[in-house]
Amino acid sequence: MSGKELSCRQVTLVLTGQGGTTNLIPASVLALKKIEQCTNAILSTDAKVYTATPNYAGTAILLVDLTQATDASRIPADVTGTIRLVVKGYL
């Protein structure tokens, strides 16, 4: 995105069932227009690490719980709890 300022920041999000493909974590809650990258997300209790990635359009963060039982169920899933991750995107 030419002419836009790139921002990289560590964020803490308190989620109440967001992160899947229906209940999105939109870029706008981070004051971003487009998300380019994000790191894995860690739960505040250190009990879980979630794989995090921007959706294809870069408008939201998707979370995947790799502790799901089978490969078929390892799809973007809603998360409840406080997570921390680093997000890079355009303001």
trRosetta pair geometry for C-beta under 8 A, 3 or more apart (Angstrom, degrees):
i j d omega theta_ij theta_ji phi_ij phi_ji
1 4 4.2 0 117 21 113 137
1 33 7.3 153 -160 91 172 125
1 34 6.0 145 -32 36 144 141
1 90 4.8 8 57 -98 141 171
4 33 6.8 -102 -144 47 143 135
4 34 7.9 55 130 32 166 109
4 90 4.1 31 136 -166 136 121
4 91 6.4 176 -178 57 90 62
5 90 6.8 131 72 -155 43 66
5 91 4.5 -9 69 35 100 118
6 36 7.6 -10 -139 2 104 145
6 88 6.9 11 -180 -177 97 93
6 89 7.5 -165 -148 114 64 17
6 90 5.9 -43 -98 -95 56 66
6 91 7.8 -148 -82 -1 10 84
7 32 6.8 -137 56 -97 121 101
7 88 7.0 -179 92 -147 47 53
7 89 6.3 -19 60 67 87 60
7 90 7.3 131 16 -119 85 16
7 91 5.4 79 -18 -47 125 99
8 86 6.7 19 -179 177 88 104
8 87 7.4 -173 -144 93 51 41
8 88 4.3 -9 -102 -102 87 90
9 30 7.8 173 64 -170 120 111
9 86 7.0 -172 99 -148 27 69
9 87 6.3 -16 62 59 73 80
10 84 6.6 16 178 -177 97 99
10 85 7.4 -166 -147 107 64 24
10 86 5.1 -40 -94 -93 66 77
11 30 6.1 -60 -88 -117 162 112
11 84 7.1 -179 91 -145 42 59
11 85 6.5 -16 58 65 83 66
11 86 7.5 133 12 -112 74 28
11 87 5.7 -7 9 10 124 115
12 44 8.0 59 -151 -81 110 108
12 82 6.3 8 -179 -178 99 100
12 83 7.3 174 -151 89 55 40
12 84 4.9 -23 -99 -96 75 85
13 18 8.0 -91 154 74 129 128
13 25 6.7 18 -164 -141 162 133
13 29 7.8 71 -121 122 114 134
13 41 8.0 -38 39 -144 114 135
13 82 7.1 171 87 -151 43 55
13 83 5.4 -11 59 60 92 87
13 84 7.8 168 17 -85 68 36
13 85 7.8 -19 8 25 110 96
14 81 7.9 -106 -147 140 55 25
14 82 5.0 -22 -102 -99 69 84
15 18 4.7 -125 -148 43 104 94
15 19 6.3 18 -151 -32 154 108
15 25 7.3 -52 -103 -85 115 117
15 78 7.8 -176 161 -177 123 72
15 79 5.0 46 101 93 151 86
15 80 5.9 -139 108 -118 87 31
15 81 6.2 1 57 53 95 45
15 82 7.3 169 17 -90 74 30
15 83 6.4 14 -3 6 120 106
16 80 5.7 33 -137 -125 36 90
17 23 5.6 -18 129 127 81 169
17 78 4.4 12 -169 170 61 132
17 79 7.4 177 -114 66 21 27
17 80 5.4 5 -55 -71 60 95
18 23 4.6 -123 -113 135 57 101
18 24 6.7 -9 -161 104 100 16
18 25 5.0 109 144 -65 123 83
18 78 6.0 37 -32 -141 4 84
18 79 6.7 -41 70 50 53 73
19 23 7.0 4 26 92 45 92
19 24 8.0 97 -74 -141 11 28
19 25 5.8 20 -85 -22 55 115
19 50 7.4 -35 -166 171 149 157
19 61 7.0 -41 -125 108 69 88
19 62 6.6 97 178 -158 63 38
19 63 3.4 -25 -173 26 125 118
19 76 6.6 -156 139 -177 71 89
19 77 6.3 4 102 91 109 46
19 78 5.3 138 50 -125 87 34
19 79 4.4 32 10 10 151 97
20 23 5.6 52 49 44 93 82
20 24 7.8 -93 76 -75 48 45
20 62 7.3 38 -143 -143 20 82
20 63 7.4 -59 -60 53 46 84
20 75 7.8 50 -139 121 93 89
20 76 4.7 132 -139 128 52 91
20 77 5.2 -5 -83 -146 100 15
20 78 4.4 -49 -11 -48 113 71
21 24 7.5 3 -165 -76 24 83
21 55 7.9 113 -120 -108 76 125
21 62 6.8 14 -75 -118 66 116
21 75 7.9 -42 -16 154 116 106
21 76 5.1 109 -40 78 81 133
22 78 7.7 -42 60 -59 93 113
23 78 5.2 38 56 -103 129 116
24 55 7.7 -42 -131 -28 116 141
24 59 7.9 -2 -180 115 148 89
24 60 4.1 -60 -167 -140 117 148
24 61 7.8 127 -174 48 75 54
25 29 6.6 -86 -174 41 69 137
25 60 5.7 127 68 -167 54 85
25 61 4.3 -34 79 53 119 98
25 62 7.9 -172 33 -67 99 28
25 63 7.6 63 0 -22 132 105
26 29 5.5 111 70 -8 78 93
26 59 6.4 -27 -145 156 78 80
26 60 5.1 -47 -102 -97 45 88
27 30 6.0 -70 -168 46 48 102
27 32 4.2 -92 179 86 98 97
27 33 6.4 9 126 130 137 7
27 34 6.2 -20 -141 -101 169 15
27 35 5.0 -149 -100 -32 110 95
27 54 8.0 29 -75 -132 108 108
27 58 6.9 32 -61 144 144 68
27 59 5.3 -103 0 -158 116 41
27 60 6.3 -105 -27 -73 74 37
27 61 7.8 125 -74 -28 62 79
27 89 6.1 -155 -145 172 115 164
28 31 7.2 35 -167 -88 42 24
28 32 7.2 -119 -77 57 26 56
30 35 7.6 69 56 -84 142 106
30 87 5.9 -51 -156 94 164 155
30 89 7.0 88 101 46 131 138
31 91 6.7 0 135 -131 91 84
32 35 5.8 80 118 -70 147 71
32 87 7.2 -119 -28 138 155 125
32 89 3.9 42 -158 103 143 134
32 90 6.3 104 -163 66 88 44
32 91 6.4 -76 -116 -94 56 41
33 89 7.3 -178 53 154 54 108
33 90 5.1 -48 56 96 99 95
33 91 6.6 56 -1 144 97 16
34 57 8.0 -112 -129 144 93 66
34 58 4.1 29 -165 129 88 129
34 59 6.9 -44 -115 -76 61 55
34 89 5.6 -168 97 -164 48 101
34 90 4.8 18 50 38 91 109
35 38 6.4 -11 180 -37 124 108
35 54 4.0 -179 99 -103 111 124
35 58 4.9 -171 53 -168 62 74
35 59 7.3 -162 15 -56 96 7
35 60 7.4 -110 17 52 135 7
35 61 6.4 -145 -161 -68 178 79
35 87 6.1 -59 -135 -168 108 106
35 88 7.4 104 -162 79 65 47
35 89 4.1 -56 -109 -87 45 131
36 54 6.8 -163 123 -15 2 154
36 58 6.6 13 -75 -135 40 124
36 88 5.0 -53 63 106 104 93
36 89 5.3 171 4 -99 77 56
36 90 7.1 87 -33 -23 106 83
37 54 7.0 -82 -87 -12 17 114
37 87 7.5 168 92 -155 54 44
37 88 4.5 13 54 48 93 111
37 89 7.8 -164 34 -60 52 68
38 41 7.7 3 149 -54 117 93
38 52 4.7 -68 110 119 120 114
38 53 6.6 -173 52 -108 98 23
38 54 6.3 128 0 -44 105 77
38 61 5.8 15 6 -122 166 115
38 85 5.5 43 177 144 104 129
38 86 6.6 171 -152 88 60 52
38 87 4.6 -10 -104 -105 99 69
38 88 7.1 -167 -74 20 51 67
39 52 6.7 40 91 57 35 115
39 85 5.0 -171 68 -164 84 87
39 86 4.4 50 4 43 120 91
39 87 7.9 -110 15 -62 74 44
40 49 5.3 22 157 176 129 105
40 50 6.5 163 -170 79 78 45
40 51 5.8 -48 -115 -107 88 42
40 52 5.9 144 -131 15 29 90
40 85 6.7 -144 103 -118 29 109
41 49 7.1 156 81 -162 45 57
41 50 4.5 -14 63 60 99 102
41 52 4.6 81 -20 -39 102 132
41 63 6.3 -48 35 -117 138 112
41 83 4.2 23 171 175 118 129
41 84 6.7 156 -154 70 72 32
41 85 4.0 -57 -95 -55 77 123
42 46 6.6 1 174 -111 114 53
42 48 7.5 166 -152 94 52 50
42 49 5.2 -25 -100 -107 72 77
42 50 7.7 -170 -78 20 25 74
42 83 6.5 150 72 -153 33 75
42 84 5.7 -21 58 56 87 86
42 85 7.3 149 11 -70 65 73
43 46 6.7 -134 79 -37 79 11
43 47 5.4 -44 79 51 135 79
43 48 4.5 54 -3 54 130 84
43 49 7.4 -120 3 -72 81 34
43 50 7.4 90 -44 -16 86 100
43 79 7.9 -140 -91 -174 101 126
43 81 5.2 4 -143 126 103 144
43 82 7.1 99 -162 73 59 55
43 83 5.8 -43 -95 -96 46 76
44 81 6.5 -154 20 167 95 99
44 82 4.0 24 -27 80 131 106
44 83 7.1 -114 -33 -79 75 28
44 84 7.2 96 -82 -16 70 99
45 48 7.9 41 68 14 96 75
45 81 7.4 -72 2 -161 104 135
48 65 6.8 -21 -173 -134 137 96
48 67 6.6 -94 -127 -2 106 135
49 66 7.7 -13 87 31 81 115
50 63 4.5 2 162 -164 139 104
50 64 6.4 148 -171 63 82 41
50 65 5.9 -44 -114 -86 90 58
50 66 7.6 164 -131 -2 42 83
50 79 6.4 -51 -74 -80 159 150
50 83 6.7 -35 28 -128 126 143
51 63 7.1 140 76 -159 52 51
51 64 4.4 -18 62 59 105 102
51 66 6.0 82 -15 -43 110 108
52 61 5.6 -4 -169 -174 105 110
52 62 7.1 158 -152 79 54 47
52 63 5.5 -19 -98 -100 78 70
52 64 7.8 -169 -73 20 34 73
52 85 5.4 -1 34 -135 161 165
53 61 7.3 149 77 -153 26 65
53 62 5.6 -22 66 59 78 95
53 64 7.8 11 12 -3 103 110
54 58 4.9 14 164 -119 140 54
54 59 7.8 110 -172 25 99 30
54 60 7.1 131 -156 77 64 38
54 61 6.2 -53 -99 -99 50 55
54 62 7.4 77 175 11 11 86
54 89 7.7 131 -89 -88 137 115
55 58 6.9 -127 69 -39 66 17
55 59 6.2 -40 59 51 116 72
55 60 4.7 27 0 61 122 89
55 61 7.6 -132 -20 -85 79 9
55 62 5.5 101 -72 -30 78 112
57 60 7.8 42 66 15 98 81
58 89 7.2 152 180 -129 105 110
61 85 7.9 145 -157 75 152 149
61 87 7.1 -77 -77 -108 132 123
62 76 4.1 -64 -169 -113 109 131
63 76 6.3 97 60 -149 45 76
63 77 6.4 -76 96 60 88 65
63 78 7.9 87 62 -119 116 15
63 79 5.3 -37 96 -18 157 128
63 83 7.8 -140 -108 -64 144 175
64 74 5.8 54 -176 177 113 80
64 75 6.9 -117 -120 148 98 12
64 76 5.8 -68 -75 -91 77 46
64 77 6.6 93 -125 12 40 90
65 68 5.4 103 96 -37 94 93
65 74 7.3 -134 76 -130 57 71
65 77 5.2 -43 5 49 106 140
65 79 7.4 149 -60 -87 109 101
66 74 6.2 34 -118 -134 49 123
68 73 4.3 -145 166 105 132 103
68 74 4.8 -177 56 -79 129 68
68 77 7.5 154 -63 -34 130 151
69 73 6.0 36 50 45 78 140
70 73 5.1 84 58 12 82 98
70 74 7.3 -135 99 -17 45 88
71 74 5.6 -52 -151 20 37 118
79 83 6.7 33 123 -37 146 134
